[in-house]
């Protein structure tokens, strides 16, 4: 078992990103299905598109006039679904799989977040005309995309200690962090004078609508932005000054929450930037202590060579041997299938509860020092864990460095992953279907 990838990925793994409130999922009766788009060897059905559009409309209930025209919204949502299909296909081609147990846990989490049980969730979905298996499949796709981003970050994103040191030094003098949102009016590579003028005119027009109060910023992002986060209202999260383009950074300290600046020309096109709110950076990186555990574990893998049932039977046998008096460390050396810890008798050293994922943390925190857990399942296979000892650790400085590392990594990931998506989309065969008409495209259309 390998240790958890650095904390910068924690936000990417949260199941909550696929747990929208149930009222967002309501839809009208499903029409007779037809193909909305062909994506390489896969298809997007009209019913999938209509469900996704219904979700967006539900989020803007009472503000429907702020959404783009139906054809523009449909195209934006269809492009989002195309990217999901492409990412899922790439993930599966890379060997990324979401197991049934993990999916079941995600479904239970969604039910709990809606104050419900899984059976009640199933009934509610049926009442709203949503097929449970379709919903379950969409959750699997969302988790798969998260895993692809994690894999991408692990292979391509790194943050050096020097970068963390420099950011810490800058933060000590800067003082504030800024919650931002943006609208991007994209320009093609090598844009000519006419294309630049058209982009400038569109950006100026959007800014005028915002200044007049005819649209709020989130709705304008949904309607007009060409950024991948347009359907999230252009939200960019919290940034320190060193994470903001220089052209905007000089303005931030003079702006008030709610103000919008731009358009300003950048590498990708014209941008409008909104300052949502400001906070003291020191308040976001307060000190604390955490409980750490010293533990050992034994892993029996589930893979192409060993079924889940066979792995479960094996781990049950090993657990029974230990319960009967066998030494945990000796059994781990003999039988564990985690090559990273097997030679050390399964020793994992000191770690916080969430270091190896929620299932592992729940088990190690739920037993006493010296105790051995019951068998439990993760993506890797079946485990048992022995808690050797416990301690309290002051992680004030570690927390601060980890948060800065996560922030820098998130910014790098955002830039690199967006380029990756553009490449993925540009290489794909996509055919949009409208009635009897088909439109083939190799690049995303602009709204």
Secondary structure, 3 states (H helix, E strand, C coil): CCCCCCHHHHHHHCHHHHCCCHHHHCCCCCCCCCEEEEECCEEEEHHHHHHHHHHHHHHCCCCHHHCCCHHHHHHHHHHHHHHHHHHHHHHHHCCCCCCHHHHHHHHHHHHHHCCCCHHHHHHHHHHCCCCHHHHHHHHHHHHHHHHHHHHHHHHHCCCCHHHHHHHHHHHHHHCEEEEEEEEEEECCCCCCHHHHHHHHHHHHHHHHHHHHCCCCHHHHHHHHCCCCCHHHCCEEEEEEHHHCCHHHHHHHCCCCCCCEEEEEECCCEEEEEEEEEEEEHHHHHCCCEEEEEEEEEEEEECECCECHHHHHHHHHHHHHHHHCCCCHHHHHHHHCCCCCCHHHCCEEEEEECCCCCHHHHHHHHCCCCCCECCCEECCCEEEEEEEEEEEEEECHHHHHHHHHHHHHHHHHHHHHHHHHHHHHHHHCCEEEEECCEEEEECCCCCC
